[in-house]
Amino acid sequence: MTKFSVFALLYLLSLCTACTQQSTIDNSDAIDAQLVENAQKHGIPGQAVLVLHNSDILYRNAIGVTAIEDGVLVTPKTVFPVYSITKLFTITLAMQLQEEGKLDFSAPASQYVDNLPLSWRSIRIEQFLNHASGIPEYFDSNDFSRPFPASLDAVFAKLHKLPLVSAPGERTSYTNTNNLVIAAVLEVITDTPYRELLRQRIIEPLNLHETWLNLADVPEARLVKSYRAGAGQIEPALSISWPDYSIAHVGAYMTLDDLGKFMSALAHGRLVSKVELLRLWQPYRLANGATGFFANGWDYGEWGRWHEVSHDGGTKVRARILFDDNLDDHYIVVYLTNGNKDGVWSHTLVRSVQTIILPN
């Protein structure tokens, strides 16, 4: 039997167990069917999806397998790398300090961090958050064999002589370096290492017991194997040894429920007040008056009468909040996968479920 035949068999077995998961809305069958369609169309080995409406679980299910070869069935307790969703921790910490009056998003980051490259000295916190800073990426995404800078100070030193990609505020240019700057600002303001700050302000208060910031700490038996698209086929994802400081933008591992718990706490105003969220969840205006793609670090969009804020982990994972004008009514969609064969973007996967629960 080929590995893909084995995968198909395991997948069918997982569908037989779907009824054991928690699905409490009338259209749960429609969402189940959509996940099956997504898996077949895009070649997704394993998926876990959670839909919340205010405080209610509307849908919670996991189907597929953790690995194409020697995998086990995915469950809501399966652990997924969440990639750039990790950035939401950094963004939330910045929002907290802004609300507490300890951080001014309109101030230049150099007001807090004194070793930034000279050409960055006038770039404002809000421009780093909204990926409108114009600063370059700190690593070569086309060649991960090159060593990363040894420290955050080394990152800034490495980029010291490189020109800006664009003028600050001119256009959206997504780079992970932006989050490193924000993390450096947070550490200076609080006089606390970033990982400890995250533990004190988010991990422990929310009891995120199934969130890990180091791969070595993740229960190996519960962790998915990650895949990527390659010439129309699915292949193992690159194994990247990210440096310790990169936790500001990548490297968290979470279960479906823990990510849902974090997103729900945000939407209910437990981490940042609803008043502050509504003020900050507005699309950033570029220098020419055009609307950027971000709202203080969150992807921003609209769906009928609903505002959308979210973040993705590329093609694999996404978490989204849809809310009305006062946040009193909101939906949360968390969609986790371990890869696909065709490079489908996570936005497309979330939208396929969102269309069922909130027809536009």
N, C-alpha and C positions, 0 to 999 in steps of 0.2 A: 504494500500500500504506500503511495507517495505521501510526502509530507503535507501536500494540500488536501489529499483525501482524508488524512488524519484530522487536519484542521476542520474540514467540513463536518466530519463525524462529531468532533467535540463541540462544534458550533450548534449542531442540531440537538445534542444533549443539553447544552446550556439553555436552549429555548424551552425544553421540557421542564426546566427548573424555574422558569420565569415567574410562574404563579406563586412561588414561595417568597418572592420579593414583595415589597410594599407598593401597591399602586391603588390609589383611592379615588380616582376620578373616572367619570363615565367614558372618557375617550382614552383610557389607558391602553386599550387594545390597539387604538390607532397609533399611539406612540410606540408600542411594542413593534407594530408592523413597520413603522418608519425606521426604527433602529435596524431591523432586519434588512430593509431596503438599502439603508446607508452602508451596512456591512457588505452586502452583495455588490452594490454598485461601485464602492470605493475600495473594497478589499481591506476592511478594518478587522483585525483579529479580535479585539476586545473593546467593549464600551461599558461605561457606567454613567447613568444620567439621573439627575435629581431636579425636580421642579417644586418650588415652594410658592405659595400664595399667602403673603403676610406671615402668619405663624403656622400655617397648615402645610403638611406634606401632601402634594397632589400626585406626585409620581416619584418612584424610587426603584430603580431596576438596574441590573447589570447582566450583560449577555456576552457570549464569546469566550475566548481563552486568553490566558496571560502570555502565552508564547505559542508560535506556530508549531514548534517541535518541543515535546516534553512539557507542554503547558498544562495548566489546570483551569477550571472554570473561573471566570471573573465573578466576583461578588462585590457588594458595597464595602466590604472590608479590604478589598484589594488596594494596594498602594500604587499610585501613579506619580511619576515626575510631573510637576506642573510648569516647568520651564519659566517663561516670562510672567506667568501669573504671580510668581515670587515678587515681582515689582510692586504689586499691590500692598505688600507689607511696608515697603519703604515709603510709598505714597501716603498710606494711612498714617504712619508715624509723623510725616511732615504736616499733614492736615491737623493732627492733634496739636502739635506744637504751634502751628499758626493760630488755632483757636485759643490756645492758652496765652497768646500774646508773646511767645518766646521766639517766633520766627515770622519774618515779613516776606511774603512771596514776591512783593514788588521790589525788594532790596537785591543788590548784586550778591552773588554767592561769595565773592571775595571779601565781603564785609564780615564773613564768618570764618572762611578758610583762606589762610594767607599764602599758601604755596601753589595757587592755581597759575597756569600759564598766563603770561602778561596779556595776551590777546583775549583772554576770557574775563578780565577783571570787571568789565561793565555789564556782563551778562546776568540777567536777573533770575532769581529762583524760579519764577513762573515760566521763564523761557526754557530752563532745563527740564522742568516738569512736563511741559507741553511739547518737548522735542522740537523746539524752535530756536535752540541755542546756536546751531550751526557748527558745533564742535565735532571733530572726527571720532570714529570708532577707535577703541584702544587695542583691538586685536584684528587680525586678518581672518575674516569669516570664510575665506576661500582656502585657507591653509592653516589648519589647527595643529600642524606639527611644529609650528613656531612657538617658542616658549612665551608664556605670559610674563608681563612685568612682575617682579618679585613682591611688590607691595603697592599700596595705593599712592604713596609718595612717588614710587617709581613710574606709575602710570602717568602722573602729572608731569614728571620730568621728561618722560619719553615724548609726550605730546607738546612739549614746550615750544618747539620750533616749527611745528606743523601749522599750516595756514587753516583758517576756518573754512568749512565746506560752503557756507553761505553766511551772509550777515545775520546777526541775532534778530529774531523776529520776522525774518524775510519769508521763510517757508518751513514746512514740516520736514524734518529729516531725522528719522528714528535711529537712535544710537544708544547702546547700553551704557556708554560713558556718562550720559546724563544722570543715570541713577547712582553712579559712583560718586558724583559730585554731591547729590542730595544726601547720600549716606554720610559723607565726610562732614557736611553741614550739621547733620543730626548729632554726630559724635561730639563736635565742638560745643554745640549748645548745651547738651546734656552732660558732657564730660563722662560719657559712658560708651563702651564699645558697642558697635551696632548689634551684634548678636545678643548681647545682654539686654540692650534696650528693647529689642523685639521680644525677648522672653518676658521681660517685666511688664510691657505695655499691651501685648497682644496674646502671646502663646499661653501664659499662665492665667490671665483674667478670663479668657474664653475656654479654658480647659481643653486646649487643642492637643490631646494626648496622642493623636495619630497624625501628627505633623512632625517631620524630621528635616533638619537643616544640614545633615551630613549623610551621605550615602552609606557610610559604614554603620550607621545606627539603624538603618531600615531593616525590618525583618525580611530576610531574603526570600523566604517561602511565599510571602505575600506580594512581592514586587513584580510588576509586569516587565517583560522584555520589550524594549522600544524598537520601532521600525520606521523606515522612511521609504518614500517613493524613489525608484531608480529605473528609468527607461521603461515605465509602464509596469514594472514588477516591484514587489515589496522586498526590501532587504534590511538587514540590521542597521539601526541608527548608529551614527558616529559615537564613539566613546570619548568624551571630552573631560580632561582633568582640569576642571575650573579652579582657579586660585581661591583662597579663603575669602578674600574681599568681594568676590563676585556674587556672594549671597545677597547683595543689594539688588541684583537683577535676575538671578537664576539660581537653581539648586535646591529648591524646596521639594519635598515629597509628601503627598497628602492622600488621605482616603476621600471618597466622595462625601461622606458625612462631615468630615472636618472642614473641607472647603465650603460646604453649604453652611456650616455653623458660622464661619468667618464672614461670609457674604451676608448672612441673615443679621448678624450683629451689626454690621455696617448699615444695612437698610433700616434697622430699627433705631438707629441713633445711639447705640451703646458705646461706640468707639469715638465717633465724632457726632455732634448734635445734628439733628435734621436741618435746622436753620443754616448751619455752616455747610452741610453737604449741598443743600440747594443753591447756596451762593457759589460754591466751588465747582459744582457739576454744570458748568456753562461752557460751551465751546470757546476755545481760545481764538482771539482775533489777531490775525497777522498784521504786519505793518501796512499792507495795502488794503486792509479792511476785509479781506477774505477770511472765511472761517477755517480754522485748522481742524485736524482730525481728533484732537484730544481736549479733554476738560480736566486740567490739572492732573495729567498722568493717566486718566481713564479714556479709553476709546469712547467717543460720543456719537450717538445716532438718534433717530426718531422712528417710531413705528406707530403710525396712526396718531392717536392722542397720547401715546406713551413716549417718555424719554428713555433712552437706553444708555447705560454706562457699563463697560465691560473691559476685560483684558484677555488676551489669548496667550497660549503657549504655542504659537505657530500653527501648524496643521493638526496638532494633536489634541489640544485642550482649550476650553474657554469657559469663563464664568461671567454671567451677565445679570444685571439688575434692570428691570423695567419698572418705571414708577410714574405716578401722576404728578400733578403740580405741587403737591405738598408731602409726598412720600408716605401718606397714610395708607395708600393702596399700592402694593408693589408685588411683582413676581420676580423670582430668581430661577435661572436656568444654569445648571452646572453640567457640562458635557466633557467627559474624560475618555480618551482613547489611547491606545498604544501604537498608533500609526496607521498608515494606509498605503495603497499601491499607486495612487494617482495624484497625490499632492493636494487633495481637496482641503480648502481652508476651513478652520474650525468655525468661522462665522457662518458658513453654509450649513454645517451640521446643527448648530444652535438654532438657526433660522428655520430648519426643517421641523424642529419640535415646537418652536415658538409659534409657527403658523397654525399648529393644531390647537394650542391652548388659548391663543389670542388672534383669531383670524383678523386680518387687516382689512 
